């Protein structure tokens, strides 16, 4: 197994640098279930940030990209089920993708509630807004 950094996926997806996009395509096209590429959860979070902030992609488009990556046979996506659930909720505007992944990691660890100062994130299940009366 090899590992893939965010910039490789970005070049593959947006094709904004011909040479790097070609190299990324060649690498990803060569991946197989027997020799897959590993994509960690941090890369997925960073990928969403880059696609949204730098390239202006909509949450709908980004969620579709994430779902496609999770379903790709030649990729092993860390916490793939969390990524897929978070993508679906991100598409619906539940919260920022990074907040959804943080909440998923907390839930996996059995750490509840997730305290936050982010009002939108605090609306997530098992999340709570930290205020003056909170521990």
C-alpha positions, 0 to 999 in steps of 0.5 A: 500500500502507498499513501496519498497526500491531499495535493495529489488528489487535488491535482487528480480532481481539478486538473489545474496543473497539466504535468502534476495532473498527468502524474496524479492520474497515472498514479491513481489509475495504477492503484488496485485492491491488491496495491491500493492507495491509503487516504487518511482522514486528515487528507479527506478533511483538507481536501474538502477545505481546498475544494471549497475555499480554493476552487469554490466547489459546492457542498453537493459536488464535494460530497459526491467526490468524497463518496466516489473516493470512498467507493473506489476499489483502489483506495483505502480511506481511513474511517470510510464509513465516517467519511461517507456519513459526514459527506451525506450530512455535509451535503445537507448543510448539517455542519462543516465537514471538519466538524462532522469528522470531529464529531464522528471521531469523538463518537467512535472513541465514546467521548460524549458530549463534544463541547464546542463554541461553534453554534452550528456544530453544537447542533450535531447529535452528542455535541454541546455548546460550551458556555458559562454554565458548562463544565 
